[in-house]
């Protein structure tokens, strides 16, 4: 088996990360020492009552620069690190692959990769897009905040309501509404049942701009939680969606019919490239096979055109 870069999943000659990939993530062509003891990491978040939640049991820690090393910091940080979890196998590898597939599908995604820790396991590391130089925080409001809801209600509501929030608060409402439609469709395609209101946000880099944030916290939960469904309803449904549901969802959101049809055709067209990423990922064989089957099945659903539909 060819050695692979832990950042881009491309082949390497010696198993080391590509210098260009390292520079994109760290700003330098070498991987810095990451001084984290997985045994001492604390838990963040709580599992939602009545719902199995990957994010509810996933640990994460903020990292910042200190003398060319990355260390745990309580204040200004530049990265988030998510280690392996016993409850859900290969979660870092899963999130990394899902983010690479998002990039393949044309989404803006922050630099990320897999890094080895002291315990020999790989952890998922992502550069914070809500920070500027020296960890200065950018204004960002998630969709619970935009709707005036408490974080405990992040699984409440619908994708249609989120589209309305974008139309109301984005400074490029048409563009971001189309982008959000694509994101809900993509999440369903990869089996992500954790695209809730806290995992959607508007980023405000200045006082005049509010745009849909780059994608984050994407995981194929369907291969981890049997019968997992969408976090937010689409056309009042969390599962068993078909092409007609997605067309109606787009129409209800005020999106042009041709744009919606183009997006529904685009993901199946990416299937072969997506399967190549799955095969190259660091997921174990069983989970690679399950992830690939998920993509094939959802692509088949999207390819089933309705009677009288153009194309």
N, C-alpha and C positions, 0 to 999 in steps of 0.2 A: 504494500500500500504506500502511495506517495506521501511524503511529508507535507503537511499543510500549514499555512499561516493561520495562527489563532485569531487574527484580526479580520482578514478578508476571505478566508477559506480557500485561497488560491494556493497552487503547489509551490513549494520551495525546495531548494537543493539540499539544505542541511537541517530542515526542521525549524529554523529560526524565523521570526516574523520579518516580513519585508521592511526594509528601512523606511520606505515611503509610507507604509501603514503605521509604523511606529511614530513617524513624524506627525502624521495627521492626528493621532490620539494623544501623544505626549509632547509634541513640539520639538522632538529630538529623535535621532535615528536609533536610539537604544532604549530598551525597556528599563525603567528605573526600578530600584528596590521598592517593594511594597511591604511595609512593616505593619502587618496585620496578623493577629493571632485569632484564627476562627473561633477558638474555644471561648474567647472573651467578648465576642460580639453580642450586642443586646438585640432584643426583639423590638420591631417597630410594627405598628398596626395591630388590629384585632380582627379575628374572623367574624364575619357578619352572621348574626343569628339566623338560623334556618337556611343558610346557603353555604355550600363548600366553596372556599375562596382560596385561590393560590396566593394572592397578594396578602391575605390575612395571616398567613403563616411564614411569609418570606422575610428573612432578615435583610437589612440594608444598613450601610454605614457610610458616612461622608468622609471623603479623603481630601487632603490638601497637601501642597508642596512644603517641604521643610528640608533645606540643604540638599536638594536634588533627589530626595526620597519622597515617597507618598506615605503619609501617616494619617491615622484617625484624627479628625479635628471636630471641635464642637461649634466653631464659628464659621467663618468664611471657608467655603470648600469649592473644589473644582471638579470632583468626580463623585460618583456613587458606586459602591461595590456591593454585589449581592453574592454571597457564598452558596455552596451546595446545601440542600436541605434533605433531611432523611424522609420527610413526609412525601415529597415529590421528587422522584429520581431525575437527575440530569437537568435540573431547572436552569442553571446558567447556560448550558449548551442549547437548551430549548429557546431561551430568550434571544441568545445571540443569533441563532438561525432565523428566528422570526424577524429580527431587525434587518438581517441581510436580505430576506425576501421582501421586506418593505422597501428597501433601497432598490431592489430589482424592479418593483412595481412603480417606481418613480416618486416615492415619498421622500421628503426631507427627513433625515435621521441623524442624530448626533453621532460622532465617532464612538465606537465601542469595540470590545473584544473580550477574549477569554485570557485570564492571567492565572498562573499557578500560585497556590498559597502554601504555607508551611506544612499543612496536613496532606499535601499531595493532590488535593482536589483542585479543579478549576473553578474560578469565580468569574462572574460577569462584571465587567467594568465599563462604565459609560461616562463620557464627558458631559458635564452639566451645560445645557444650552440656555439655562436661565441665570447664568453668571457671566460677567465680563472680567476684565483683568483684575487680578488679586482677589477673586471671589466676590466681586460686587454683585449684588442681587438685582436682577431685572424684574420689573413688575409682571406678574402673571396671575390670572384668575382662572381657576378650574370651573367646570360647568355646575358644580354644586354652588360655588360662590356666585356665579352669574345668575343662577336661578333663585338665590336666597334660601338655599336648603342646607341643613346640617350635613356633615360628612357621613353620618350614619344612614342617610337616604341616597347614597351614591348609586345604588342599584334600582332606585325607583324611577319610573317614568319611561319615556320612549325616545327613540332616535329622532322622530319627528319633532319633539320638543327641543332637542339639541339643535336641529337645523334652524328652528325659529330663533334660538338664542344667538346663533351665528349671524343670521340676517339682521338681528337687532343691534348687536354689539361690535361686529367686525367692521374695520374701516375698508375692507374689500369684500362686502357681503356675498356677491355673486360668485367670486372665485373661491372663497372659503366654504360656501355652501356646497359647491361641486366637490371640493377637496374632502369635506366631511362625509359626503355621500360615498366617495371612493374609499374612505377609511372604514366606514361601517361594512361596506361590501368586502373589503380586504380582510377585515377581522373575521367575518363569517367564513371566508374562503380558507383561511388557515386554521380555523377552529378555535379562535380566541373568544372565550366566554367571559373575559374580564375587562372588556372595554366599557367601563362604567363612567359616571360623571367625573370622578376624580382623575381619571386617565385621559381626560379631554380638557384642553385649556386654550385660552387666548393669551398670547405673549405680547407684551407692550414694551418694545425696546426704547420708545420715546413717548412723549406726551401726546403725539398726534397719531400714533399707530397702534392698532390692536388687531393682530392676525392669529389665525389658528397656529398653535405651537407645533414644532416638529413632533413626529411620532415617538412614543415612549411606552415602556411597560407592556410590550407585545409578547404574548406567550400562547402557544398552542395548548389550551387547557383541555381540549377534547381527548387528547391522548393520555391525560393524567387523571381526569375525573370522568368516569363513565356517564354517558348521556348528558354531558354538560351542554348548556344552552347559552344563548346570547344574554349579556348582562342587561341590556335595554331592549325593549320590544321594537320590532319593525312591523308595521301593519298589524299591530296587536298580537304579534307572534314572537316567540323566542326560539322556535325550532321549526323544522319542516318548511323552510322558505323555498320558493322556487323563483324562476326568472320573472314570472308575472308579478310576484310580490315586490321584487326589486324595481321593476319598471314602475309600479304604482307608487312606491316609496319616493322614487325620483320625481315623478309627476307631482305628487303631493307637496314636495319641497320646492316646486317651482323651477325645476331644472329642465332644459330643452330635451325633447324626446331623443333626438339624434345623439346628444352627449351621453345620455343614460345608456342607450344601446351600445355605443362605442365602448363604454366602461365595462358593460356586461360581457362584451366579446374579448376585451383586452386580457383579462385574467386567464381564461382558458388558453389564449395564444402564448402566454408565458409559462405554461405548464412544464414543458420540457426543460426550460432553463431553471425553473424552480426545483424540479426533481433532481437536477444536477447539483444544486446547492444542498439539498437534503442529503444526497449521497456523500457529499464532501464534508458534511457537518461532523461535529464531535459527539453527536448523539450515539448511544449504543444501537446495535442493529435492530433490535425489537422496536425501539421508538422511531428510528428512521423509517422503518417499514410502515408503522402506523401513521406517521406524518405524511408520507408519500400517498398512502391510501386516502387520507383526508383530502388532499389536494385533488387527486383524481376524481373522487366522488363529487366534490363541489363543482369542479370544472364540468363534469357531465351534466349536472343540474343547470348550469348557466348556458350550456350549449343546446338545451332543449327549447327551441324557439316555439312561440305560440303560433297558432294558425292565423295567417294574415299579417304576421309581423314582417316588416321589411328586413332585407339583409341577404 
